[in-house]
Amino acid sequence: MMERILYCHCAYAQVVPEAVKEEVLRGLTESGRPFATVADLCEMSARQDPALAALVEGGALKIAACYPRAVKWLLHQGGVVIPEGEAEPRVCNMREESAETVLDQLLSG
């Protein structure tokens, strides 16, 4: 089974380079792979948006966002509990990696 993909546009913090975000989003769209998009995981976490848990639950997931430790903390703060035995989401860091590297990570496997 292919891992699901979640793309965070980091709309409010604006810490991810705009060119990287746009290129990753374009690459995902052109890949034909299904993926979910959110405006900003930080904002969803702060509001404890129940949609956050719905996006993360359900098996293998790759997330395009910023620092892995920050995303894991945001999920925790947002009330997301990863069930025992289920793999934690793999976070691809658009803040530090190139768009090409992030796309390779997201689309592999």
C-alpha positions, -999 to +999 in steps of 0.1 A: +000+000+000+013+034-010+018+060+018-006+088+020+008+124+015-001+155+034+012+189+022+013+219+045+015+252+028+028+269+060+007+299+051+010+318+084+045+313+098+061+319+064+093+301+075+095+278+045+109+294+013+081+303-011+099+288-041+103+254-024+066+253-013+054+262-048+077+237-065+068+208-041+031+216-046+035+217-084+055+184-084+028+167-063+000+179-086+019+168-117+027+134-102-009+124-103-006+109-068-035+118-044-025+141-016-042+163+010-033+199+015-037+221+045-031+258+048-011+256+080-005+228+105+005+253+132-028+270+130-047+237+130-028+226+161-034+259+179-071+255+173-070+218+181-089+213+149-104+178+149-097+176+111-060+173+121-065+138+136-086+127+107-058+137+083-031+118+103-050+087+113-053+058+089-019+043+084+013+053+066+017+090+060+043+114+047+040+151+056+057+179+036+061+207+062+091+220+082+112+205+110+102+169+119+104+176+156+081+207+152+055+187+133+055+159+159+050+185+186+022+202+166+004+169+162+007+161+199-005+196+209-033+193+184-045+162+202-034+136+177-025+102+192-006+078+170-020+043+179+004+018+194+021-002+167+013+024+140+043+041+124+047+078+131+043+100+100+075+107+080+081+144+079+099+159+049+115+192+058+107+219+032+125+245+054+159+230+049+157+205+020+154+214-017+121+209-035+137+181-055+148+162-024+114+166-007+096+154-038+119+124-040+111+115-004+073+121-008+070+101-041+093+072-034+080+039-022 
